Amino acid sequence: MKTLQGDSVQSLRLQSPDRESHILIQPEGLQNTQHLDSWTKDRDVFVLSDETVAQLYLAPFLKQLHSRRKVVHLIPPGETSKTIEQFELITRILVEHHFGRDMLLIGLGGGVVGDLGGFIAATYHRGVDYLLCPTTLIAQTDASVGGKTAVNLAAGKNLIGAFHHPLLVYIDPLILRTLPARELHSGLAEVIKYGVALDLENFEWLENHLDGLLAFDVLDLQEAIRMALALKIAVVEADPEERLGRRALLNLGHTFGHAIESASNYRVLHGEAVAIGILMAADLSSRQGWLESSARDRIQSILERAHLELTLPSLRTEDLMPYLDRDKKNRNGRLKLVLLESLGKAVLTEQFALTETIDMLNNWPRSNWSIY
């Protein structure tokens, strides 16, 4: 990983086996997209966004975008758009508009736009270039970097996908000020995940600066994004396609979280589900005798301070189990989980009692979420 820093632009680079991805972090960047010119000029560009983001940013973004040709497609916001049907529809549009292999796909939006657009870029003509302008905290700190692309099936989340890295990820922390509070809180769960799983010093920084992040302090947001991405880049470069086990540590909270998302039909946001999953992993680690109860309490405290609901909505254990059984980390029919040996040190393991896991799920506090 290389890191460059100027007056207002921070630059990181991720070296994958097939290409180098550039990440630029610049407040007010979407108001001045000159940094994109070297990637977009003299190319046919397809812009994928969602209807909510388009109302806020699409017109000024397109006005500044220099390219040979632009075609725009909007999807409904939310996980229910990350489907095979949308994938097929958009691919058909690319064919009808005669986009060749030298095209550039730009994703302007959150994690759904990035995952769906990235999967299209990975498969159209066996791979075309793409560029991401993430507009949510989850997308800026997690989903846009690392090359994972996917669509959902009825059987579960992200079951069809590919590794395909963007040429550029262009991050503007200031646009997070337009996020609904619920979306910001959801994104904070992924930010907190990095410290819990990988770095105690990062976790302690988040404990001290969480109030600034909740208040949309741009300097705190920019630093939180930079630190999260630096941690992720180091892991991805060491294990780019999740074959060595190291990259799976980034999935702390995701086994339970994906099950909660899917079983709720995505009425629970990704970060909200991951927050519950992180605390479940901490609880199970404490039951195993690995994680001190004081560390578990610190994790619960910071998640609560981030205004994240940690009870389960109206879901039974048997609603969750089919999704846990299909988790991609499982091997030879055995459930594998990312648990915690200590705060800041996660481990991928199957050394836990399934009966203990089921007991935890059965006894987890439930409440009637307002979204139900």
DOLUM-91920 format. One line per 3 residues: their letters; for each residue x, y, z of N, C-alpha, C. Coordinates in steps of 0.05 Angstrom, whole numbers, plus 5000, padded with zeros to 4 digits. Layout:
<rs>
a	X/Y/Z/X/Y/Z/X/Y/Z ~ ...
</rs>
This chain:
<rs>
mkt	5017/4976/5000/5000/5000/5000/5017/5025/5000 ~ 5011/5044/4982/5025/5069/4982/5005/5091/4991 ~ 5015/5110/5007/4998/5132/5016/5011/5159/5010
lqg	4996/5176/4997/5005/5203/4990/4987/5223/5004 ~ 4997/5246/5011/4980/5266/5024/4987/5294/5014 ~ 4966/5308/5005/4970/5335/4997/4954/5353/5016
dsv	4949/5379/5007/4935/5397/5024/4907/5388/5030 ~ 4892/5378/5010/4864/5370/5015/4858/5342/5004 ~ 4876/5330/4989/4871/5304/4977/4889/5284/4991
qsl	4877/5262/5000/4892/5239/5010/4890/5217/4989 ~ 4912/5204/4984/4913/5184/4963/4925/5158/4974 ~ 4910/5136/4970/4920/5110/4977/4919/5092/4952
rlq	4935/5071/4952/4936/5053/4929/4935/5024/4938 ~ 4919/5009/4925/4917/4980/4930/4929/4965/4906 ~ 4949/4948/4911/4961/4932/4890/4949/4904/4891
spd	4933/4898/4870/4922/4871/4868/4938/4856/4847 ~ 4933/4830/4844/4949/4815/4824/4946/4824/4796 ~ 4923/4836/4789/4918/4844/4761/4919/4874/4756
res	4918/4890/4777/4919/4919/4772/4924/4935/4797 ~ 4929/4960/4794/4932/4978/4817/4907/4995/4818 ~ 4894/4996/4842/4871/5013/4846/4880/5038/4861
hil	4870/5061/4851/4876/5086/4864/4852/5094/4881 ~ 4857/5104/4905/4835/5114/4922/4842/5143/4929 ~ 4824/5162/4922/4828/5190/4928/4806/5198/4948
iqp	4814/5212/4970/4796/5222/4990/4798/5252/4989 ~ 4776/5266/4981/4777/5295/4978/4751/5307/4986 ~ 4750/5323/5007/4725/5337/5014/4718/5356/4990
egl	4692/5357/4984/4681/5372/4962/4690/5362/4935 ~ 4699/5337/4935/4710/5326/4910/4689/5324/4888 ~ 4664/5318/4895/4644/5315/4874/4635/5342/4862
qnt	4644/5364/4874/4640/5390/4862/4663/5398/4843 ~ 4683/5381/4842/4706/5387/4825/4718/5361/4817 ~ 4709/5350/4794/4717/5323/4786/4740/5323/4766
qhl	4757/5343/4766/4779/5344/4747/4798/5320/4750 ~ 4798/5308/4775/4815/5285/4780/4806/5261/4763 ~ 4781/5261/4754/4771/5239/4738/4778/5240/4709
dsw	4786/5264/4699/4790/5268/4671/4808/5248/4658 ~ 4830/5241/4671/4849/5223/4658/4838/5195/4655 ~ 4817/5188/4670/4804/5162/4667/4780/5163/4648
tkd	4767/5186/4646/4741/5187/4630/4744/5199/4603 ~ 4764/5216/4599/4766/5231/4573/4769/5212/4550 ~ 4755/5217/4529/4756/5202/4504/4747/5173/4507
rdv	4729/5168/4527/4719/5141/4531/4688/5142/4530 ~ 4676/5119/4523/4647/5116/4526/4642/5108/4555 ~ 4625/5124/4568/4620/5120/4596/4591/5113/4602
fvl	4587/5093/4618/4561/5085/4628/4560/5091/4657 ~ 4541/5108/4665/4538/5116/4693/4515/5101/4706 ~ 4521/5087/4727/4500/5072/4743/4496/5086/4770
sde	4472/5093/4776/4466/5106/4801/4438/5097/4811 ~ 4430/5107/4834/4403/5100/4843/4387/5126/4844 ~ 4360/5122/4846/4342/5145/4843/4346/5166/4865
tva	4353/5157/4889/4357/5176/4911/4382/5193/4907 ~ 4404/5179/4901/4430/5193/4896/4428/5212/4872 ~ 4414/5203/4852/4411/5218/4827/4398/5246/4832
qly	4379/5246/4850/4365/5272/4856/4384/5292/4868 ~ 4404/5282/4883/4423/5299/4897/4447/5307/4881 ~ 4458/5288/4865/4485/5292/4855/4488/5288/4825
lap	4469/5275/4812/4475/5266/4784/4479/5289/4765 ~ 4461/5309/4765/4463/5330/4745/4490/5345/4746 ~ 4499/5355/4770/4525/5368/4770/4548/5349/4764
flk	4545/5324/4772/4566/5305/4766/4569/5301/4736 ~ 4547/5298/4722/4548/5294/4693/4557/5319/4678 ~ 4551/5342/4689/4559/5368/4676/4589/5370/4675
qlh	4602/5360/4696/4631/5363/4698/4646/5339/4685 ~ 4632/5318/4679/4644/5294/4669/4652/5296/4640 ~ 4677/5294/4634/4687/5296/4606/4691/5268/4595
srr	4675/5262/4574/4677/5236/4562/4667/5238/4533 ~ 4672/5217/4518/4664/5216/4490/4633/5213/4488 ~ 4622/5196/4506/4594/5190/4505/4585/5182/4533
kvv	4561/5190/4541/4550/5183/4567/4523/5170/4564 ~ 4519/5148/4578/4492/5136/4581/4488/5131/4611 ~ 4464/5137/4620/4458/5136/4649/4435/5116/4653
hli	4438/5101/4675/4416/5083/4683/4413/5085/4713 ~ 4388/5088/4722/4381/5090/4750/4366/5065/4760 ~ 4373/5057/4784/4359/5034/4796/4345/5044/4822
ppg	4324/5030/4831/4313/5036/4857/4333/5032/4879 ~ 4333/5049/4900/4353/5046/4921/4347/5021/4938 ~ 4368/5009/4949/4365/4987/4968/4374/4960/4957
ets	4378/4941/4975/4388/4915/4969/4370/4899/4949 ~ 4344/4906/4949/4326/4891/4931/4332/4897/4901 ~ 4349/4916/4895/4357/4921/4868/4382/4905/4860
kti	4395/4892/4879/4420/4877/4873/4413/4849/4865 ~ 4401/4846/4841/4390/4821/4833/4401/4812/4805 ~ 4397/4787/4799/4403/4777/4773/4386/4791/4751
eqf	4361/4798/4758/4344/4811/4739/4355/4839/4731 ~ 4365/4854/4751/4377/4880/4745/4403/4876/4729 ~ 4418/4857/4737/4443/4850/4723/4437/4845/4693
eli	4417/4829/4687/4410/4822/4660/4400/4847/4645 ~ 4383/4862/4658/4372/4886/4646/4394/4906/4638 ~ 4412/4911/4656/4433/4931/4650/4452/4920/4629
tri	4459/4895/4630/4476/4883/4609/4463/4886/4582 ~ 4437/4881/4580/4423/4884/4555/4425/4913/4545 ~ 4423/4933/4563/4425/4961/4556/4453/4967/4544
lve	4474/4955/4557/4501/4959/4546/4503/4948/4518 ~ 4492/4925/4513/4493/4913/4486/4478/4931/4466 ~ 4454/4940/4474/4437/4956/4456/4451/4983/4449
hhf	4467/4993/4467/4481/5018/4462/4509/5014/4451 ~ 4515/4989/4444/4540/4982/4430/4565/4990/4446 ~ 4564/4986/4472/4588/4991/4488/4608/4968/4484
grd	4633/4976/4478/4654/4956/4473/4671/4951/4498 ~ 4691/4936/4494/4708/4928/4517/4724/4952/4527 ~ 4727/4973/4512/4742/4996/4520/4725/5017/4535
mll	4700/5009/4542/4682/5027/4557/4692/5031/4586 ~ 4679/5050/4600/4684/5054/4628/4657/5055/4642 ~ 4653/5038/4662/4629/5039/4679/4635/5055/4704
igl	4618/5075/4710/4621/5091/4734/4597/5085/4753 ~ 4603/5078/4777/4582/5074/4797/4581/5098/4816 ~ 4559/5112/4816/4554/5135/4834/4532/5128/4854
ggg	4540/5120/4878/4520/5111/4897/4533/5096/4920 ~ 4516/5081/4933/4525/5066/4957/4534/5038/4950 ~ 4533/5020/4969/4544/4993/4966/4529/4977/4945
vvg	4503/4981/4942/4488/4966/4922/4497/4973/4894 ~ 4499/4999/4889/4509/5008/4863/4537/4997/4857 ~ 4554/4998/4878/4581/4988/4874/4583/4958/4869
dlg	4567/4943/4884/4568/4914/4881/4556/4905/4854 ~ 4533/4917/4847/4520/4910/4822/4536/4920/4798 ~ 4545/4945/4799/4561/4956/4777/4587/4941/4774
gfi	4600/4934/4796/4625/4920/4795/4621/4892/4783 ~ 4599/4879/4790/4594/4852/4778/4589/4854/4748 ~ 4575/4874/4740/4571/4878/4711/4598/4884/4697
aat	4614/4901/4710/4640/4907/4698/4658/4882/4697 ~ 4655/4864/4717/4671/4840/4718/4664/4820/4696 ~ 4639/4821/4687/4629/4800/4669/4624/4809/4640
yhr	4618/4835/4637/4612/4845/4609/4637/4843/4592 ~ 4636/4830/4570/4659/4826/4553/4683/4814/4569 ~ 4676/4797/4588/4696/4784/4606/4713/4804/4622
gvd	4702/4828/4626/4716/4848/4643/4721/4874/4630 ~ 4709/4896/4640/4714/4923/4631/4722/4940/4655 ~ 4734/4963/4650/4742/4981/4671/4718/4993/4685
yll	4722/4998/4712/4701/5014/4725/4714/5031/4747 ~ 4698/5051/4755/4707/5072/4773/4683/5076/4792 ~ 4689/5081/4818/4668/5084/4838/4670/5111/4851
cpt	4647/5123/4855/4643/5147/4871/4624/5141/4893 ~ 4633/5129/4915/4615/5120/4936/4602/5143/4952 ~ 4577/5140/4958/4562/5162/4971/4552/5155/4999
tli	4558/5132/5009/4550/5125/5037/4575/5118/5052 ~ 4573/5119/5079/4596/5113/5095/4605/5084/5092 ~ 4586/5066/5090/4593/5037/5086/4609/5034/5060
aqt	4599/5047/5039/4613/5044/5013/4640/5057/5014 ~ 4643/5080/5027/4668/5094/5027/4689/5080/5044 ~ 4681/5065/5064/4701/5053/5082/4704/5023/5078
das	4686/5011/5061/4687/4982/5060/4680/4972/5032 ~ 4656/4976/5023/4646/4962/4999/4660/4969/4973 ~ 4670/4994/4971/4682/5004/4946/4710/4994/4941
vgg	4724/4985/4962/4752/4978/4960/4755/4948/4966 ~ 4771/4934/4949/4777/4906/4954/4769/4888/4932 ~ 4753/4897/4913/4747/4881/4889/4725/4862/4891
kta	4711/4860/4913/4688/4842/4915/4664/4854/4902 ~ 4652/4838/4884/4627/4847/4870/4607/4824/4872 ~ 4581/4830/4872/4562/4808/4875/4534/4817/4871
vnl	4516/4798/4867/4487/4802/4868/4476/4781/4887 ~ 4451/4787/4896/4438/4769/4915/4419/4749/4901 ~ 4414/4727/4914/4393/4708/4906/4373/4706/4929
aag	4350/4695/4923/4330/4691/4944/4342/4674/4966 ~ 4360/4656/4959/4372/4638/4979/4392/4652/4998 ~ 4401/4676/4991/4419/4690/5008/4434/4712/4994
knl	4449/4727/5010/4463/4751/5001/4490/4745/4988 ~ 4496/4758/4966/4522/4757/4953/4530/4728/4945 ~ 4511/4712/4936/4517/4684/4929/4529/4682/4901
iga	4526/4702/4884/4538/4702/4858/4556/4727/4856 ~ 4581/4723/4850/4599/4747/4849/4626/4741/4836 ~ 4642/4761/4836/4669/4758/4824/4688/4779/4837
fhh	4714/4774/4835/4733/4794/4844/4741/4811/4820 ~ 4737/4837/4822/4744/4855/4800/4748/4883/4813 ~ 4773/4893/4811/4780/4918/4825/4774/4942/4808
pll	4764/4963/4820/4760/4988/4805/4787/5001/4799 ~ 4788/5016/4777/4812/5032/4771/4816/5054/4792 ~ 4793/5066/4800/4794/5089/4818/4770/5089/4836
vyi	4774/5096/4861/4752/5101/4880/4756/5130/4889 ~ 4735/5146/4884/4737/5175/4888/4718/5182/4911 ~ 4728/5189/4934/4713/5191/4959/4711/5221/4968
dpl	4687/5230/4971/4681/5257/4982/4667/5254/5009 ~ 4682/5258/5031/4669/5255/5057/4647/5275/5062 ~ 4647/5298/5050/4627/5319/5055/4599/5310/5047
ilr	4597/5293/5026/4570/5286/5018/4556/5268/5038 ~ 4571/5258/5058/4558/5242/5079/4539/5260/5095 ~ 4542/5286/5094/4524/5304/5109/4495/5302/5099
tlp	4491/5292/5075/4464/5289/5064/4452/5262/5072 ~ 4467/5245/5085/4457/5219/5092/4435/5221/5114 ~ 4414/5206/5113/4396/5203/5136/4412/5192/5160
are	4404/5200/5184/4418/5191/5208/4420/5161/5209 ~ 4399/5147/5201/4400/5118/5203/4421/5106/5185 ~ 4426/5118/5161/4447/5109/5143/4474/5114/5155
lhs	4478/5137/5168/4504/5143/5180/4510/5123/5202 ~ 4490/5118/5219/4494/5099/5241/4500/5071/5231 ~ 4486/5063/5210/4492/5037/5197/4521/5036/5187
gla	4530/5057/5175/4558/5057/5165/4578/5056/5187 ~ 4572/5068/5210/4591/5068/5232/4596/5039/5242 ~ 4577/5021/5238/4582/4994/5247/4606/4982/5232
evi	4608/4987/5206/4630/4976/5190/4656/4990/5198 ~ 4655/5016/5205/4679/5030/5214/4689/5018/5240 ~ 4671/5014/5259/4677/5002/5285/4689/4974/5281
kyg	4678/4959/5262/4687/4932/5257/4717/4930/5254 ~ 4729/4949/5240/4758/4947/5234/4774/4948/5260 ~ 4767/4966/5278/4781/4967/5304/4777/4942/5320
val	4752/4933/5322/4746/4909/5338/4761/4885/5327 ~ 4762/4882/5301/4774/4858/5289/4804/4859/5286 ~ 4815/4883/5281/4843/4884/5271/4862/4902/5287
dle	4851/4922/5301/4870/4942/5311/4859/4956/5336 ~ 4871/4950/5359/4861/4962/5384/4865/4992/5384 ~ 4887/5002/5373/4892/5031/5372/4870/5045/5356
nfe	4862/5033/5334/4841/5045/5318/4815/5045/5334 ~ 4809/5023/5349/4785/5022/5365/4785/5044/5386 ~ 4808/5049/5399/4809/5069/5419/4806/5097/5407
wle	4816/5101/5383/4812/5127/5369/4782/5131/5364 ~ 4769/5110/5355/4740/5112/5350/4725/5118/5376 ~ 4732/5106/5398/4719/5112/5424/4722/5142/5430
nhl	4745/5154/5424/4750/5182/5431/4738/5201/5410 ~ 4733/5193/5386/4724/5211/5365/4696/5205/5355 ~ 4682/5187/5368/4655/5179/5358/4636/5202/5358
dgl	4637/5220/5378/4619/5243/5378/4623/5261/5354 ~ 4648/5264/5346/4654/5280/5322/4643/5267/5297 ~ 4645/5241/5295/4634/5227/5272/4604/5229/5271
laf	4591/5227/5294/4562/5230/5295/4553/5258/5287 ~ 4570/5278/5292/4564/5306/5286/4573/5313/5257 ~ 4582/5294/5242/4591/5298/5214/4615/5317/5213
dvl	4632/5315/5233/4657/5331/5232/4674/5320/5209 ~ 4681/5338/5189/4693/5328/5165/4721/5318/5169 ~ 4736/5330/5188/4763/5320/5193/4763/5293/5206
dlq	4744/5289/5225/4742/5263/5238/4733/5242/5217 ~ 4713/5249/5200/4704/5230/5180/4726/5223/5161 ~ 4742/5243/5152/4763/5238/5133/4784/5219/5145
eai	4791/5223/5171/4811/5207/5184/4800/5178/5189 ~ 4774/5176/5196/4762/5150/5201/4762/5134/5175 ~ 4755/5147/5153/4755/5134/5127/4783/5125/5119
rma	4803/5143/5123/4831/5136/5116/4841/5112/5132 ~ 4836/5112/5158/4846/5091/5175/4832/5064/5168 ~ 4806/5065/5164/4792/5040/5157/4802/5029/5130
lal	4806/5046/5111/4816/5036/5085/4845/5026/5087 ~ 4861/5040/5102/4889/5030/5106/4890/5002/5118 ~ 4873/4997/5137/4871/4971/5149/4861/4950/5129
kia	4841/4958/5114/4830/4939/5094/4850/4933/5072 ~ 4863/4954/5062/4883/4950/5040/4905/4931/5049 ~ 4915/4934/5073/4936/4916/5083/4927/4887/5083
vve	4902/4882/5091/4891/4855/5091/4887/4844/5063 ~ 4875/4861/5046/4869/4852/5018/4894/4846/5003 ~ 4915/4863/5006/4940/4858/4991/4953/4832/5000
adp	4949/4824/5025/4961/4799/5035/4945/4775/5027 ~ 4919/4779/5022/4901/4756/5016/4879/4766/4996 ~ 4887/4771/4971/4869/4786/4953/4843/4771/4946
eer	4844/4744/4946/4819/4730/4938/4809/4712/4961 ~ 4816/4719/4985/4805/4706/5009/4811/4676/5009 ~ 4835/4668/5002/4843/4640/5002/4860/4632/5025
lgr	4871/4651/5040/4890/4645/5061/4877/4648/5089 ~ 4853/4658/5090/4839/4661/5116/4841/4689/5127 ~ 4862/4704/5120/4867/4731/5132/4844/4750/5124
ral	4836/4750/5098/4816/4769/5089/4789/4763/5102 ~ 4784/4738/5109/4758/4731/5122/4754/4746/5148 ~ 4776/4755/5161/4773/4770/5186/4758/4796/5182
lnl	4757/4807/5157/4742/4830/5152/4712/4825/5154 ~ 4704/4799/5155/4676/4791/5157/4667/4788/5186 ~ 4681/4799/5205/4671/4798/5232/4643/4809/5233
ght	4624/4794/5245/4597/4802/5247/4579/4797/5223 ~ 4592/4788/5201/4577/4786/5176/4562/4759/5173 ~ 4572/4738/5186/4557/4712/5184/4530/4716/5196
fgh	4529/4725/5221/4503/4730/5233/4489/4754/5219 ~ 4504/4774/5211/4492/4798/5199/4478/4792/5173 ~ 4491/4776/5155/4479/4770/5130/4453/4753/5134
aie	4454/4736/5154/4430/4720/5160/4407/4738/5169 ~ 4413/4758/5186/4393/4776/5195/4382/4793/5172 ~ 4400/4803/5156/4391/4819/5132/4372/4802/5114
sas	4381/4778/5107/4366/4762/5089/4339/4754/5100 ~ 4339/4745/5126/4315/4736/5138/4295/4758/5142 ~ 4305/4783/5144/4287/4806/5147/4278/4818/5120
nyr	4287/4804/5098/4281/4815/5071/4293/4843/5067 ~ 4316/4847/5080/4332/4872/5077/4319/4896/5089 ~ 4299/4892/5107/4288/4915/5121/4307/4924/5143
vlh	4324/4906/5152/4347/4914/5169/4370/4921/5151 ~ 4381/4945/5155/4403/4954/5138/4428/4937/5143 ~ 4446/4937/5124/4470/4921/5126/4486/4927/5151
gea	4492/4952/5156/4508/4959/5180/4493/4953/5206 ~ 4467/4956/5206/4451/4949/5230/4454/4920/5236 ~ 4452/4903/5215/4454/4874/5219/4482/4867/5227
vai	4503/4879/5215/4530/4874/5223/4536/4881/5252 ~ 4524/4903/5261/4528/4911/5289/4518/4890/5308 ~ 4494/4879/5302/4484/4857/5319/4504/4833/5317
gil	4513/4827/5292/4531/4805/5288/4557/4808/5302 ~ 4568/4833/5303/4593/4838/5318/4589/4832/5347 ~ 4567/4841/5359/4563/4836/5387/4558/4806/5392
maa	4544/4793/5374/4540/4764/5377/4567/4749/5376 ~ 4585/4757/5358/4612/4745/5357/4627/4751/5383 ~ 4625/4775/5393/4638/4781/5418/4626/4765/5441
dls	4600/4762/5441/4587/4747/5462/4596/4717/5461 ~ 4596/4706/5437/4604/4678/5434/4634/4674/5442 ~ 4650/4694/5435/4679/4693/5442/4682/4694/5472
srq	4665/4710/5486/4666/4711/5515/4657/4685/5527 ~ 4636/4673/5516/4627/4647/5525/4648/4625/5522 ~ 4665/4629/5501/4687/4609/5497/4710/4613/5516
gwl	4709/4635/5531/4731/4641/5549/4754/4656/5536 ~ 4750/4665/5511/4772/4679/5497/4772/4709/5504 ~ 4749/4722/5501/4747/4751/5503/4738/4758/5531
ess	4753/4777/5543/4746/4786/5570/4719/4800/5569 ~ 4703/4797/5591/4677/4809/5592/4678/4839/5590 ~ 4700/4851/5600/4703/4880/5598/4706/4889/5569
ard	4720/4873/5553/4723/4880/5525/4696/4877/5510 ~ 4681/4856/5517/4655/4853/5505/4638/4878/5512 ~ 4639/4887/5536/4623/4910/5545/4632/4935/5530
riq	4658/4939/5525/4667/4962/5509/4656/4961/5481 ~ 4655/4938/5469/4644/4935/5442/4614/4942/5443 ~ 4600/4932/5462/4571/4939/5464/4567/4969/5468
sil	4584/4981/5484/4581/5009/5491/4585/5027/5466 ~ 4606/5021/5450/4611/5038/5427/4589/5035/5406 ~ 4579/5011/5403/4557/5006/5384/4531/5020/5393
era	4526/5020/5419/4503/5034/5430/4506/5064/5426 ~ 4531/5074/5431/4536/5103/5427/4532/5111/5398 ~ 4536/5093/5380/4532/5098/5351/4502/5096/5344
hle	4485/5093/5364/4456/5092/5360/4447/5068/5343 ~ 4460/5045/5348/4454/5020/5334/4437/5002/5352 ~ 4415/4992/5341/4398/4974/5355/4411/4947/5357
ltl	4413/4936/5381/4428/4911/5384/4410/4887/5391 ~ 4384/4892/5393/4365/4870/5396/4359/4859/5369 ~ 4349/4834/5368/4340/4822/5343/4311/4832/5338
psl	4305/4837/5313/4277/4841/5306/4261/4815/5309 ~ 4237/4815/5299/4220/4791/5303/4228/4768/5285 ~ 4251/4757/5292/4262/4734/5277/4268/4711/5296
rte	4261/4687/5289/4266/4663/5305/4294/4652/5297 ~ 4305/4636/5315/4330/4623/5308/4328/4606/5283 ~ 4305/4592/5280/4302/4576/5256/4299/4592/5231
dlm	4292/4618/5233/4292/4636/5210/4321/4642/5200 ~ 4339/4642/5219/4367/4649/5213/4384/4626/5204 ~ 4379/4602/5215/4396/4579/5210/4401/4572/5181
pyl	4381/4572/5163/4386/4565/5135/4407/4583/5122 ~ 4407/4609/5130/4427/4628/5119/4455/4623/5131 ~ 4456/4616/5156/4481/4609/5169/4493/4584/5156
drd	4476/4565/5149/4486/4540/5137/4497/4545/5109 ~ 4489/4566/5096/4498/4572/5068/4521/4592/5067 ~ 4531/4600/5090/4552/4621/5091/4577/4612/5075
kkn	4589/4631/5061/4611/4624/5042/4636/4615/5057 ~ 4638/4622/5083/4662/4614/5098/4661/4585/5107 ~ 4638/4573/5106/4635/4545/5116/4652/4526/5099
rng	4662/4505/5112/4677/4484/5098/4668/4457/5107 ~ 4664/4439/5087/4656/4411/5093/4632/4410/5111 ~ 4613/4428/5106/4588/4428/5120/4589/4439/5148
rlk	4612/4449/5156/4615/4460/5183/4614/4490/5183 ~ 4600/4502/5202/4598/4531/5205/4625/4541/5215 ~ 4635/4562/5201/4660/4575/5209/4652/4604/5216
lvl	4663/4614/5237/4657/4641/5246/4683/4657/5251 ~ 4681/4683/5247/4702/4702/5256/4696/4710/5284 ~ 4713/4701/5303/4709/4707/5331/4733/4724/5341
les	4734/4730/5367/4754/4748/5377/4770/4734/5399 ~ 4796/4734/5395/4814/4724/5416/4818/4746/5437 ~ 4817/4771/5427/4819/4795/5444/4809/4818/5428
lgk	4806/4841/5440/4797/4865/5426/4819/4874/5407 ~ 4812/4874/5381/4832/4881/5361/4845/4857/5348 ~ 4837/4833/5356/4850/4809/5345/4828/4788/5339
avl	4820/4787/5314/4799/4767/5305/4813/4742/5295 ~ 4797/4721/5294/4807/4695/5284/4784/4681/5270 ~ 4790/4667/5248/4770/4651/5234/4772/4622/5246
teq	4750/4612/5256/4752/4586/5270/4726/4570/5268 ~ 4729/4545/5271/4705/4527/5275/4707/4514/5303 ~ 4725/4524/5320/4728/4513/5347/4709/4527/5366
fal	4684/4521/5363/4663/4531/5381/4641/4510/5381 ~ 4625/4511/5401/4603/4491/5403/4578/4502/5389 ~ 4568/4487/5370/4543/4496/5356/4520/4498/5375
tet	4519/4481/5395/4498/4483/5415/4499/4510/5430 ~ 4523/4519/5435/4527/4545/5449/4517/4568/5431 ~ 4523/4565/5405/4514/4586/5386/4484/4587/5384
idm	4471/4564/5383/4442/4563/5381/4430/4573/5407 ~ 4442/4566/5430/4432/4576/5456/4434/4607/5456 ~ 4456/4618/5446/4459/4647/5445/4437/4659/5429
lnn	4432/4648/5405/4411/4659/5387/4384/4657/5400 ~ 4378/4634/5413/4352/4630/5425/4347/4651/5447 ~ 4368/4658/5461/4365/4676/5484/4372/4705/5479
wpr	4378/4711/5454/4385/4739/5447/4360/4757/5450 ~ 4362/4780/5462/4339/4797/5466/4325/4804/5439 ~ 4299/4803/5439/4283/4811/5415/4268/4836/5422
snw	4261/4851/5401/4244/4874/5405/4230/4880/5379 ~ 4208/4895/5380/4193/4903/5356/4206/4928/5344 ~ 4224/4924/5324/4236/4946/5311/4214/4963/5298
siy	4219/4989/5296/4199/5007/5284/4196/5002/5254 ~ 4216/4988/5241/4214/4983/5213/4196/4959/5207 ~ 4188/4945/5228/4171/4921/5224/4141/4928/5227
</rs>
